[in-house]
Amino acid sequence: MTTTVAATAPPPAAPPADRRLRTVGGKFYEPYRVSVAEYRTFREQGFLVVRGLVDAEDIAELRQHTEDLMQGRLPEQKSNPMGERDLSKETGTTAQGLEAPPEHLSPEEKAQYFLRIHMLHRKLELHERYLLHPRVLDVLEAIMGPDVLAMQTMLFLKPPGKPGQGWHQDSYYIPTHPDSLCGAWIAVDDCDELNGAMWFAKGSQHEPVYPPSSGYGYGDRRLADIREVGGVSHPDDRHNDLARIADRYDQVLVSAKAGDVVFFGGHILHRSKTNFTADRYRRAFVSHYCNARSFTQWTGGPTDGPNAGAIDPETKMANGLHILARGDSHLPFAKPRFGTNCAAILTAEERRAATEFAARAMGDMDSGMMGMEDADPYATDDHDDEPAANTPRGPYSQARTADALPADVPRPTALITTR
Ligand SMILES: O=C(O)CCC(=O)C(=O)O
């Protein structure tokens, strides 16, 4: 008797890294390409609004999630009942944990128990997925990347009547060196002046970060005449010293539709006000990122449990706690706990392939170019999209790899690869 052994099918080829990074939760996300105008807007005014970046299906998922969370319906909330509180004593920065509001309350009262919850991407798969949303990362990659480290998440529920957060700068709370912090604020509800949309002091991104006169906070203390500030984030301008600095700038209200995303750097002064409506929520999913080549000692929470050992004992570097979202880094980084596709799940080779930018060869010191030699000696138009019609195009510009050069052309010591 002969036994036929079925040949084992080879495992399916892994999809190319680019496609894998764009597929999150089984859904493929079309790339978003930032324009030059958007890049300039981000630099000039300190923030950028990208309309409709997150689609309606994702917003519906986020909204349903916030409703379940406010009603205490998530399985993760069940074992953590919240105590009764005097809600009138709470400020715009009072944060809750992953707790269930007291059972006996009405649905409206339960919702009033929440203003904001931080760092749920370390506990809930859904939050990790929105922290690593491919289209949000597309924008970050272009404006502050290309190497992007995902550090923090906050879910703002802000039901009717709840206070906003007064003037502040985000790098005061989350310092990175070099300072490259950037926030991405996803509107889950439409928002305007009445329900507490964000305000920005347009142009204040050029201000240093003002350090605290006491308590938690960081700032540019090396500047000779920097002022220490009190009351940062206090919603009443009379008690918030940053209000005097914000008053030097145009203060711009950023109304948004659900799915719009607001990007803002760590120095820009911004605030939100009370939700003055009786019946509209102002929910937002907010994440903070830095360039993955920046060093940070900011941990974002307890450093025990799964985080133990991620902090460098000598330098106190905490990069190893934060997720590499795009690109690569020579510094440590974490993998996503729930396995969301992002740069951290790629192999080192795949990451490197995506981050080889350009090469310049060390050339002849007598050439008058200080030892630097253009990899493509014929390249004369490194700014224009289209070269002028009469621009000489040499063999180096036409052949994109050294192998493709005609045999009689001298090989350059290095060739810029254009992808
Ligand atoms: O959404 C808000 O009300 C404030 C958000 C904010 O200031 C921030 O994310 O830094």
The ligand as an SDF file (V2000), in Angstrom:
LIG
                    3D

 10  9  0  0  0  0  0  0  0  0999 V2000
   -9.7980   68.7170   23.6370 O   0  0  0  0  0  0  0  0  0  0  0  0
   -9.5920   69.5220   24.5080 C   0  0  0  0  0  0  0  0  0  0  0  0
  -10.4930   70.0510   25.1120 O   0  0  0  0  0  0  0  0  0  0  0  0
   -8.1820   69.8980   24.8770 C   0  0  0  0  0  0  0  0  0  0  0  0
   -7.1720   69.0600   24.1820 C   0  0  0  0  0  0  0  0  0  0  0  0
   -5.8100   69.5680   24.3860 C   0  0  0  0  0  0  0  0  0  0  0  0
   -5.5980   70.6500   24.7940 O   0  0  0  0  0  0  0  0  0  0  0  0
   -4.6620   68.7250   24.0650 C   0  0  0  0  0  0  0  0  0  0  0  0
   -4.8430   67.6190   23.5810 O   0  0  0  0  0  0  0  0  0  0  0  0
   -3.5350   69.1530   24.3030 O   0  0  0  0  0  0  0  0  0  0  0  0
  1  2  2  0
  2  3  1  0
  2  4  1  0
  4  5  1  0
  5  6  1  0
  6  7  2  0
  6  8  1  0
  8  9  2  0
  8 10  1  0
M  END
$$$$
